[in-house]
Amino acid sequence: MARIMLSANLNCDRLLILDKSLTVGGRYHYQDGGKRIGGGGANTGIGLLWAGHQVSLATQVGNDAIGDWLVAQISTLGMDCHSITRYQANTCEMLLMITPDKERTIVRPMRPVFQLPAPPDWQDYDALYINSSAQGAASWAKTALPHCVVVAQLAKDDRERPCHVLITSASDLAGRSALPPWEFAKQIAGDSLTAFIVTEGVDGACVYRQDSVQRVAAIVSEVVDTTGAGDGYAAGLIHGLVNGQNIEQAMHEAARWGALAVSTAASVPGQPLANYLNHSLC
């Protein structure tokens, strides 16, 4: 069992199931799929909890009924919520529009600026995962690097992401830089970087290192909902790394978690992952 800190969002997702694909100027009917917990904090953290790890979440939600509901939901699941702060505004819903071909479009509210507090004692942690725009995330990572494994998602801009392992998708990487992938990643992550993982959906994922590139195959599964697939992949990768796997072995584990994520009709982990973990941990 490892102790893991997540710096990631905690969302209230509102699922809108559309009758056809989106086009500019179109008109649509939808079925309301209700609200559910989401965001990287839940999508990544719940699977790690199920795998037996101690998980803490650093994020913020509004000081309102939805914020209360979100904190209650994840605390009931066993997540440490002491690093969740509350802001004096409503917790707006994240709109997830799902088309018949299972693709999703996300409409998200503007968030108040979130400043991370002073970092914890990283000697008490085995891993730090960063997947948010919180101010102070780079400082947290720099202080954590000597003490625990640091995994980060590439930001939507070119902000610093000091880490050992940097993750992104091929679609998010496209057009970002004319540099080779490893050199671009080093500019973002710094000299501590040991692996840059680029996921490519059904084509698997490539891991770039200073002197090598290796592809790890995807695991085929029925696609029900792609929301949370990247978060599930990251959770599986962290699980592998904190259990002593090398990067290729951890990527195989991540591919399994990602496949189970897309086979679930929710962004948070579902019964397929629970069944897999119950079997693999026996």
C-alpha positions in Angstrom: 0.0 0.0 0.0 1.3 3.4 -1.0 0.4 6.9 0.1 -0.4 9.1 -2.8 -1.2 12.9 -3.1 -3.3 14.1 -6.0 -3.4 17.7 -7.1 -6.4 17.5 -9.4 -9.9 18.8 -9.9 -13.1 17.5 -8.3 -16.1 18.2 -10.4 -19.9 17.8 -10.4 -20.5 16.4 -13.9 -23.9 16.9 -15.6 -24.3 14.3 -18.4 -26.2 15.3 -21.5 -26.7 12.5 -24.0 -27.3 14.1 -27.4 -29.3 12.6 -30.3 -26.7 13.4 -33.0 -23.1 14.6 -33.5 -22.3 18.3 -32.9 -22.1 20.7 -35.7 -21.9 24.5 -35.7 -25.3 26.1 -35.5 -27.0 22.7 -34.9 -30.1 22.0 -32.7 -30.2 19.0 -30.5 -32.3 16.9 -28.2 -30.7 15.4 -25.1 -31.5 13.0 -22.3 -30.4 14.2 -18.9 -28.0 11.6 -17.5 -28.0 13.2 -14.1 -25.1 14.5 -12.0 -22.1 12.5 -10.9 -18.7 13.1 -9.4 -15.9 13.6 -11.8 -12.7 15.4 -12.5 -9.2 14.0 -12.2 -9.3 13.9 -8.5 -12.2 11.4 -8.5 -11.4 9.6 -11.8 -7.9 8.9 -10.8 -8.2 8.7 -7.0 -11.1 6.2 -6.7 -9.3 3.5 -8.6 -6.2 4.0 -6.5 -8.3 3.7 -3.3 -9.8 0.5 -4.6 -6.3 -0.8 -5.2 -5.6 -0.4 -1.5 -3.6 2.9 -1.5 -4.1 5.8 0.8 -5.1 8.8 -1.3 -5.2 12.5 -0.4 -6.7 15.1 -2.7 -5.6 18.8 -2.9 -8.3 20.8 -4.7 -11.1 23.3 -4.0 -14.8 23.4 -4.3 -17.5 25.9 -3.6 -18.9 26.5 -0.1 -22.4 25.3 -1.2 -24.6 22.3 -1.3 -22.9 20.8 -4.4 -19.5 21.3 -2.8 -20.8 19.6 0.3 -22.1 16.7 -1.8 -18.8 16.3 -3.6 -16.7 16.2 -0.4 -19.2 13.8 1.2 -19.1 11.4 -1.8 -15.3 11.0 -1.9 -14.8 11.0 1.8 -17.3 8.2 2.1 -15.1 6.3 -0.4 -12.1 6.7 1.9 -10.3 9.7 0.4 -8.4 12.0 2.7 -10.1 15.4 2.2 -8.0 17.5 4.6 -6.4 19.4 1.7 -9.7 20.4 0.1 -10.4 24.1 0.5 -13.7 25.9 0.0 -14.3 29.1 -1.9 -17.2 31.5 -1.3 -19.1 30.9 -4.6 -21.3 28.2 -6.2 -19.7 25.0 -7.4 -20.8 25.1 -11.1 -21.6 21.9 -12.9 -19.3 20.6 -15.7 -21.4 19.8 -18.8 -20.5 16.6 -20.6 -22.2 16.2 -23.9 -22.1 12.6 -25.3 -22.9 12.0 -28.9 -24.1 8.7 -30.3 -20.6 7.7 -31.5 -19.5 8.0 -27.8 -17.4 11.1 -28.3 -17.7 13.8 -25.7 -17.6 17.6 -25.7 -17.0 19.3 -22.3 -18.2 22.8 -21.4 -16.6 23.9 -18.1 -17.1 26.9 -15.9 -14.4 29.4 -15.1 -12.8 28.4 -11.8 -11.5 30.7 -9.1 -7.8 30.8 -8.8 -6.6 28.0 -6.5 -3.4 28.6 -4.5 -1.9 25.4 -3.1 -0.9 25.7 0.6 2.6 24.9 1.9 3.6 21.4 0.7 3.3 18.5 3.0 6.3 16.4 4.3 7.0 14.4 1.1 8.9 11.8 3.1 5.5 10.6 4.2 4.4 10.0 0.5 5.3 7.6 -2.2 3.8 9.5 -5.1 2.6 13.0 -6.2 0.3 13.3 -9.2 -0.4 16.8 -10.7 -3.3 17.3 -13.0 -4.6 20.8 -12.3 -3.8 24.5 -13.0 -3.4 25.2 -9.3 -0.9 27.9 -8.5 2.1 26.5 -6.6 1.9 23.1 -8.3 5.4 23.5 -9.8 6.8 24.4 -6.3 5.1 21.3 -4.8 6.6 19.1 -7.5 10.1 20.5 -7.0 10.0 19.8 -3.3 8.6 16.3 -3.9 11.1 15.2 -6.5 13.9 14.0 -4.1 11.4 12.1 -2.0 8.8 10.4 -4.1 7.8 9.6 -7.7 6.2 12.6 -9.4 3.8 12.0 -12.3 2.2 15.0 -14.1 -0.2 15.6 -17.0 1.0 18.0 -19.6 -0.9 21.3 -19.1 -2.9 22.9 -21.9 -0.2 25.6 -22.0 3.6 25.4 -21.7 3.8 26.0 -17.9 6.4 24.1 -15.9 5.6 20.6 -14.9 8.6 19.3 -12.9 8.2 15.5 -12.7 9.8 12.1 -13.3 7.0 11.0 -15.7 5.1 13.3 -17.9 1.9 12.2 -19.7 -0.2 13.6 -22.5 -2.3 12.4 -25.4 -1.3 12.6 -29.1 -4.2 15.0 -29.7 -3.1 17.3 -26.9 0.5 17.2 -28.1 -0.3 17.9 -31.8 1.0 21.3 -33.0 2.5 22.2 -29.6 6.1 22.4 -30.7 8.5 21.7 -33.6 10.9 20.1 -31.2 11.3 16.3 -31.0 9.0 14.9 -28.3 11.7 14.2 -25.8 13.3 17.7 -26.1 9.9 19.3 -25.8 9.1 17.3 -22.7 12.5 18.2 -21.1 11.6 21.9 -21.5 8.4 21.3 -19.5 9.5 18.8 -16.9 13.2 19.6 -16.4 16.2 17.4 -15.8 14.3 15.1 -13.5 12.4 13.7 -16.4 12.9 9.9 -17.0 9.9 9.2 -19.3 7.5 11.1 -21.5 4.4 9.0 -22.3 2.1 10.0 -25.3 -1.1 8.0 -25.4 -2.6 7.3 -28.8 -6.0 5.6 -28.1 -6.4 2.3 -29.8 -2.8 2.5 -31.1 -1.5 2.3 -27.6 1.1 4.6 -26.2 4.7 5.6 -26.9 7.3 6.2 -24.1 10.1 8.6 -25.0 13.3 8.6 -23.2 16.6 10.3 -23.8 17.9 7.6 -26.1 14.9 5.4 -27.0 11.3 5.3 -28.0 9.1 2.3 -27.3 5.5 1.5 -28.0 3.2 -0.3 -25.6 0.0 -1.7 -27.1 -3.5 -0.8 -26.1 -5.9 -3.3 -24.7 -9.0 -3.7 -26.8 -12.4 -3.1 -25.0 -15.9 -2.1 -25.9 -16.2 1.7 -25.7 -19.1 2.9 -23.7 -17.9 6.3 -22.5 -14.4 7.8 -23.2 -14.8 10.3 -20.3 -12.0 9.7 -17.7 -10.0 7.4 -19.9 -6.8 9.5 -19.5 -7.4 9.7 -15.7 -7.8 5.9 -15.5 -4.6 5.4 -17.5 -2.7 7.7 -15.1 -4.1 5.8 -12.1 -3.0 2.5 -13.5 0.5 3.9 -14.3 0.9 5.3 -10.7 -0.3 2.0 -9.3 2.3 0.1 -11.3 5.1 2.6 -10.4 4.5 2.6 -6.6 4.4 -1.2 -6.7 8.0 -1.3 -8.2 7.2 -1.9 -11.8 9.4 -0.5 -14.5 7.9 2.0 -16.9 7.0 -0.5 -19.6 5.3 -2.8 -17.0 3.5 0.2 -15.5 2.3 1.2 -19.0 0.8 -2.2 -19.5 -1.0 -1.9 -16.2 -2.1 1.6 -17.3 -3.5 0.3 -20.6 -5.6 -2.2 -18.7 -7.0 0.5 -16.4 -7.7 2.8 -19.4 -9.5 0.0 -21.2 -11.7 -0.7 -18.2 -12.4 3.1 -17.9 -13.8 3.4 -21.4 -16.0 0.2 -20.9 -17.8 2.0 -18.0 -20.7 4.3 -18.4 -19.2 6.9 -16.1 -16.0 8.9 -15.8 -15.2 7.5 -12.4 -14.1 3.9 -12.1 -16.8 1.3 -12.3 -17.5 -2.4 -11.6 -15.1 -3.7 -14.3 -12.1 -2.1 -12.6 -13.3 -3.3 -9.2 -13.6 -6.9 -10.5 -10.2 -6.7 -12.1 -8.6 -5.5 -8.8 -10.4 -8.0 -6.7 -9.0 -10.7 -8.9 -5.5 -9.3 -9.3 -5.1 -8.5 -5.6 -6.2 -11.9 -4.4 
